[in-house]
Amino acid sequence: MSAWTEQSTQTLPAFIEAYLAAGATTFICTDVSRDGQLQGPATATYTTLRQQYPAAQLVASGGVTTVADVAALRAVGMAGAIIGKALYEGTITEAELRGELAR
């Protein structure tokens, strides 16, 4: 299996549109260039996707490092964020996350 190493010929918009038409509602969007890097999420990309596909539930993955990143993703309308490495490395604490989610 080659996972992230192969480039698809299908564009992201074409992929989302095809799956929305088939009934999918939730998409995990992974920026593989940021995945595991703890360098911040691709907020500009997610902002564009939210504008193009307001009915889609989008979950951000890749680069989420701080609770401020989580807040920024929430502000652009992301349905969620994958924060595994940030929790593992301690750049986001459970207490910080609870505080952000309580807002």
N, C-alpha and C positions, 0 to 999 in steps of 0.2 A: 504494500500500500504506500502511496506517495503523499497522501494528505495535503499539506499546504504547499508542497513543492511544485505542483502542476498548475499552470495557468489555464483557466477556463476560457472558452470562446464566448460564453454567455455573459452579458452585462448584468450588473447588479439590478438595475431597474427591470430588465426583462425577466430575471429570476423572480423578483418580488411580485411583479404583475401576474406572471403565470401561476404562482402559488396562491395569490389572493383570489384569482379567478377560479381556482380549484377548491377554494374554501378555507385555506390556511389563514390564521389570524395573527399568529405570534411568530416572530423571527428573532433568532440570536444572531447579532451582527458582530463578527469578530474581525478586528483589524489585525491581521497576522503580523504586520510590521511592528505592532506595539505589544502583542501578546507576550506576557511574562516579563516585559521590560520595565514596568513601573515608571513610565514616563508620561503618563496622562492619556486620557482617552481621545479619540478622534471626534471631538465635539462638533466641529464644523461639518464633518460628513454626516453625523447623526442629525444635526439641525436640518440639513438639506433633505435627508430621508424622511424626517417627520413632516416637512412641508409637502413633499411629493406624495406621501402615503399616510395621511392623517388617520385612516381607519386601521392601520396596522399597529399591532403591539410590538414594539421593538425593544430588545434587551441588548445593552451594550456589553461588549467583551473585548478585553485587550487594553492594557495601559492604565486601568483605574488604580490610582495610587493612594489618594487621600479622601477623607470625607467631603472635602470641597469638590472633588471630582464627582462624587455621587450627587451632591447638591446641584452642580452644573448640568449633569445629565438629567436630573429631575426637572430642572428649569426648562430644558428644551423639549420635555415631554416623553422622555424614554420611560418605558414600562418597568424597567429594572436594569440592574447592572451585575455582572459577574465580578466578584471581588476576592476570589480565592487566594491569589498570591499576596495581595495587600494584607489580608488577614493573617496569612502564614508568616509574612515578614514583619508584621506589627506596624505597618504604615497606616492602617486603619484599625482602631480598636472596637471591640463590641460596644463599649460605652459610647464612643463617638457616633457609631452607627445608630444606636438606639436614640440618641439625641437628635440626629438628623431626621430619622424616620418619624419622630414625634412631632415634627414641625408641620 
